[in-house]
Amino acid sequence: MAVIVQKYGGTSVADVARIQNVARRVKAASDAGDQVAVVVSAMSGVTDQLVKWVREIAPHYDATEYDTVVATGEQVTVGLLALALQELGLKARSYLGWQVPVRTDAAHGKARIEGIDGGAIKALMASGVTPVIAGFQGIGPDGRVTTLGRGGSDTSAVALAAALNADRCDIYTDVDGVYTADPRIVAKARKLAKITYEEMLEMASQGAKVLQTRSVELGMKHRVPVQVLSSFNDLPGTLVVDEDVIVEQELVSGIAYNRDEAKITLIGVPDRPGIAASVFGPLADANVNVDMIVQNVSHDGRLTDMTFTVARPDLQRTMKTLDQAKNMLKFERILSDSNVAKISVIGVGMRSHAGVANTMFKALAEKGINIQVISTSEIKISVLIAEEYTELAVRALHSAYGLDND
């Protein structure tokens, strides 16, 4: 008998018919002998509507009350799914985050899970009850409801699986697995049977929308096998596992892209010790995350140009913060460009193979695509290019690394 956590996203529970479809999937797993706990999101579009109402009432809203409002979406879904399961003959009961409890820190709107006591849920499952748990939410140290931010239901599910020592966490969504590239862009993109936690973490952080980054981090930390499946068909999914589970590693597992980038360049910054801290310190204080960074020092060593990227929604806040710090930083001028995209080549096989970067640069050059910024990690190479070349670059790299082959 396996212990399985199943998570269903908003599109999977978008209406009553789909909730009933989810109930049938849960019952099938239960009938097969598995102990199942279910985590669900709000119905598709509901959270967006709740957020819209909050902003209409209070543009500069209290984050604590924001959480009180937006957490209600999951309350509807868990109750409806519990009822649907009861109609199929299962003993099901719904639970909100604070009832489990899912304990978080006090960062309302983007709380992080600090712990889940799985004992009560384990006992319920052992007694034949199917718990249906609200994702995306928990309870803070002050006893108030908290929410985990966008994609937080994935994190809830993996955290619950870790707390239950579950055999697997199945994430049901509107795609049937992890592909070598976005199938909407690359017709020859292939679904991966398995992918490592590290590769999935890089793909999630570089723009792939299949799994939320924090959920992959949790899975890797607690060694919870995570499977991505479609709730609309019965096709095999993609299993996210330890590297040693995959016998033969591909050189490159996938090509990811992110259009949600903006480039900023500070021209003529005095090159002195601590200047980087002076630039990026105020941005950190303004809660702006900086990604790719390149620094070019002038030939006489007096001045430097600094180029870096931020999330596109943070561009105006970044420009305002830097402008306010201009007298301290003493840069000559500032340039910005929001028409850029980041393209990433990802694969653990890079660790033991040379020439991966050269293949990327050559493939882009052959298509006449100029590289603006480059950054690397042990299993990833990312470049910044003009946004208009995004699809061409993804297709070219998918072919260059042999991912088009069956």
Secondary structure as GFF3:
##gff-version 3
##sequence-region A 1 406
A	DSSP	beta_strand	3	8	.	.	.	ID=ss1
A	DSSP	three_ten_helix	10	13	.	.	.	ID=ss2
A	DSSP	alpha_helix	16	31	.	.	.	ID=ss3
A	DSSP	beta_strand	35	40	.	.	.	ID=ss4
A	DSSP	alpha_helix	46	57	.	.	.	ID=ss5
A	DSSP	alpha_helix	63	70	.	.	.	ID=ss6
A	DSSP	alpha_helix	72	87	.	.	.	ID=ss7
A	DSSP	beta_strand	91	95	.	.	.	ID=ss8
A	DSSP	three_ten_helix	97	99	.	.	.	ID=ss9
A	DSSP	beta_strand	102	104	.	.	.	ID=ss10
A	DSSP	beta_strand	113	116	.	.	.	ID=ss11
A	DSSP	alpha_helix	119	126	.	.	.	ID=ss12
A	DSSP	beta_strand	129	134	.	.	.	ID=ss13
A	DSSP	beta_strand	137	139	.	.	.	ID=ss14
A	DSSP	beta_strand	145	147	.	.	.	ID=ss15
A	DSSP	alpha_helix	152	164	.	.	.	ID=ss16
A	DSSP	beta_strand	168	173	.	.	.	ID=ss17
A	DSSP	beta_strand	194	196	.	.	.	ID=ss18
A	DSSP	alpha_helix	197	205	.	.	.	ID=ss19
A	DSSP	alpha_helix	213	222	.	.	.	ID=ss20
A	DSSP	beta_strand	226	230	.	.	.	ID=ss21
A	DSSP	beta_strand	238	241	.	.	.	ID=ss22
A	DSSP	three_ten_helix	243	245	.	.	.	ID=ss23
A	DSSP	beta_strand	254	270	.	.	.	ID=ss24
A	DSSP	alpha_helix	275	285	.	.	.	ID=ss25
A	DSSP	beta_strand	290	297	.	.	.	ID=ss26
A	DSSP	beta_strand	303	311	.	.	.	ID=ss27
A	DSSP	three_ten_helix	312	314	.	.	.	ID=ss28
A	DSSP	alpha_helix	315	324	.	.	.	ID=ss29
A	DSSP	alpha_helix	326	329	.	.	.	ID=ss30
A	DSSP	beta_strand	333	346	.	.	.	ID=ss31
A	DSSP	three_ten_helix	348	352	.	.	.	ID=ss32
A	DSSP	alpha_helix	356	366	.	.	.	ID=ss33
A	DSSP	beta_strand	373	377	.	.	.	ID=ss34
A	DSSP	beta_strand	380	386	.	.	.	ID=ss35
A	DSSP	three_ten_helix	387	389	.	.	.	ID=ss36
A	DSSP	alpha_helix	390	400	.	.	.	ID=ss37
###
